[in-house]
Protein backbone atom coordinates (compact mmCIF):
# COMPACT_ATOMS: atom_id res chain seq x y z
CA UNK A 1 0.00 0.00 0.00
CA UNK A 2 0.95 3.62 -0.39
CA UNK A 3 -0.18 7.22 -0.22
CA UNK A 4 -0.01 9.39 -3.35
CA UNK A 5 0.08 13.16 -2.97
CA UNK A 6 -0.66 15.80 -5.61
CA UNK A 7 -1.26 19.53 -5.92
CA UNK A 8 2.06 21.05 -4.91
CA UNK A 9 3.74 23.89 -6.73
CA UNK A 10 5.34 27.31 -6.65
CA UNK A 11 3.25 30.13 -5.26
CA UNK A 12 3.87 33.71 -4.19
CA UNK A 13 3.42 34.76 -0.56
CA UNK A 14 -0.28 35.21 0.17
CA UNK A 15 -1.29 32.63 -2.41
CA UNK A 16 -3.17 29.36 -2.00
CA UNK A 17 -2.72 25.70 -2.83
CA UNK A 18 -4.83 22.62 -2.28
CA UNK A 19 -3.09 19.31 -1.75
CA UNK A 20 -4.83 15.99 -2.37
CA UNK A 21 -3.88 12.51 -1.26
CA UNK A 22 -5.25 9.07 -1.97
CA UNK A 23 -4.35 5.90 -0.15
CA UNK A 24 -4.46 2.27 -1.12
CA UNK A 25 -3.88 -1.09 0.53
CA UNK A 26 -5.98 -0.50 3.63
CA UNK A 27 -9.52 0.35 4.77
CA UNK A 28 -9.40 4.11 4.30
CA UNK A 29 -12.31 5.17 6.50
CA UNK A 30 -10.98 3.34 9.57
CA UNK A 31 -7.81 5.39 9.80
CA UNK A 32 -6.92 8.78 11.27
CA UNK A 33 -4.85 10.69 8.72
CA UNK A 34 -2.40 13.53 8.74
CA UNK A 35 -0.38 15.88 6.57
CA UNK A 36 3.29 16.08 7.44
CA UNK A 37 5.91 18.58 6.29
CA UNK A 38 9.63 18.06 5.90
CA UNK A 39 12.24 20.71 5.24
CA UNK A 40 15.99 20.16 4.72
CA UNK A 41 17.80 19.44 7.97
CA UNK A 42 14.66 19.25 10.04
CA UNK A 43 12.49 16.45 11.31
CA UNK A 44 9.20 15.64 9.65
CA UNK A 45 6.38 17.35 11.57
CA UNK A 46 2.62 16.97 11.57
CA UNK A 47 0.92 20.02 10.10
CA UNK A 48 -2.68 18.83 10.36
CA UNK A 49 -4.52 15.67 11.37
CA UNK A 50 -8.08 14.42 11.08
CA UNK A 51 -9.95 11.59 12.76
CA UNK A 52 -11.34 8.63 10.82
CA UNK A 53 -14.83 10.15 10.65
CA UNK A 54 -13.60 13.69 10.05
CA UNK A 55 -15.30 14.93 13.21
CA UNK A 56 -12.17 16.30 14.82
CA UNK A 57 -9.05 17.95 13.47
CA UNK A 58 -5.73 19.26 14.74
CA UNK A 59 -3.96 22.16 13.07
CA UNK A 60 -0.38 23.05 13.96
CA UNK A 61 -0.39 26.43 15.75
CA UNK A 62 1.94 28.05 13.19
CA UNK A 63 -0.62 27.45 10.42
CA UNK A 64 -3.87 27.83 12.34
CA UNK A 65 -6.34 30.05 10.53
CA UNK A 66 -4.56 29.43 7.21
CA UNK A 67 -4.64 25.63 6.69
CA UNK A 68 -7.67 23.35 6.68
CA UNK A 69 -7.68 19.56 6.56
CA UNK A 70 -10.64 17.57 5.26
CA UNK A 71 -11.37 14.09 3.95
CA UNK A 72 -13.84 12.34 1.69
CA UNK A 73 -14.03 8.69 2.70
CA UNK A 74 -16.24 7.86 -0.28
CA UNK A 75 -13.34 8.84 -2.54
CA UNK A 76 -10.56 7.57 -0.33
CA UNK A 77 -9.04 11.03 -0.25
CA UNK A 78 -7.71 13.57 2.23
CA UNK A 79 -7.06 17.23 1.43
CA UNK A 80 -5.06 20.16 2.77
CA UNK A 81 -6.28 23.62 1.83
CA UNK A 82 -3.48 26.12 2.35
CA UNK A 83 -4.29 29.83 2.22
CA UNK A 84 -2.17 32.93 2.79
CA UNK A 85 0.94 30.87 2.25
CA UNK A 86 4.21 32.22 3.64
CA UNK A 87 7.85 31.39 2.81
CA UNK A 88 8.17 29.40 6.04
CA UNK A 89 5.50 27.00 4.72
CA UNK A 90 7.94 25.80 2.05
CA UNK A 91 8.69 22.09 2.21
CA UNK A 92 7.68 18.66 1.01
CA UNK A 93 4.22 17.68 2.22
CA UNK A 94 3.29 14.06 2.79
CA UNK A 95 0.11 12.38 3.91
CA UNK A 96 0.10 9.27 6.05
CA UNK A 97 -1.75 7.61 8.89
CA UNK A 98 -1.66 8.95 12.45
CA UNK A 99 0.67 7.72 13.82
CA UNK A 100 2.46 7.24 10.50
CA UNK A 101 3.20 3.94 8.83
CA UNK A 102 6.85 3.74 7.84
CA UNK A 103 6.28 1.62 4.74
CA UNK A 104 3.53 3.82 3.28
CA UNK A 105 5.34 7.11 2.59
CA UNK A 106 4.69 8.44 -0.90
CA UNK A 107 6.77 10.80 -2.99
CA UNK A 108 5.31 13.88 -1.33
CA UNK A 109 4.21 17.20 -2.83
CA UNK A 110 6.75 20.02 -3.07
CA UNK A 111 5.37 23.36 -1.93
CA UNK A 112 7.53 26.40 -2.57
CA UNK A 113 6.45 29.84 -1.42
CA UNK A 114 8.60 32.55 -2.92
CA UNK A 115 8.31 35.91 -4.61
Secondary structure as GFF3:
##gff-version 3
##sequence-region A 1 115
A	DSSP	beta_strand	2	6	.	.	.	ID=ss1
A	DSSP	beta_strand	9	11	.	.	.	ID=ss2
A	DSSP	beta_strand	17	24	.	.	.	ID=ss3
A	DSSP	three_ten_helix	28	30	.	.	.	ID=ss4
A	DSSP	beta_strand	33	38	.	.	.	ID=ss5
A	DSSP	beta_strand	45	50	.	.	.	ID=ss6
A	DSSP	beta_strand	57	59	.	.	.	ID=ss7
A	DSSP	three_ten_helix	61	63	.	.	.	ID=ss8
A	DSSP	beta_strand	67	72	.	.	.	ID=ss9
A	DSSP	beta_strand	77	82	.	.	.	ID=ss10
A	DSSP	three_ten_helix	87	89	.	.	.	ID=ss11
A	DSSP	beta_strand	91	97	.	.	.	ID=ss12
A	DSSP	three_ten_helix	102	104	.	.	.	ID=ss13
A	DSSP	beta_strand	109	113	.	.	.	ID=ss14
###
